[in-house]
Amino acid sequence: MRNILITVMMLIVVALMFNTIVAQDNTGTRARIETHGNTANATLGNLKP
C-alpha cells in the first residue's frame, strides 16, 4: 500500500513539474523553443542569395 502511495505522489509531482517547466505559456520551454524557431525562420527568410 505504501509503494502505491509513493508512486502516485511521484506521478503527481512529475505532472506538476511538467506544467510549470515545459508547458508554461510565456516562459516555459515550449514558448522559448517557438520564439527561437520563429527568429531562425525570420533570419533565414531575410537572407538574399
Residue pairs with C-beta under 8 A, 6 or more apart in sequence:
20 28
21 28
21 29
22 28
22 29
22 30
23 30
24 30
24 31
25 31
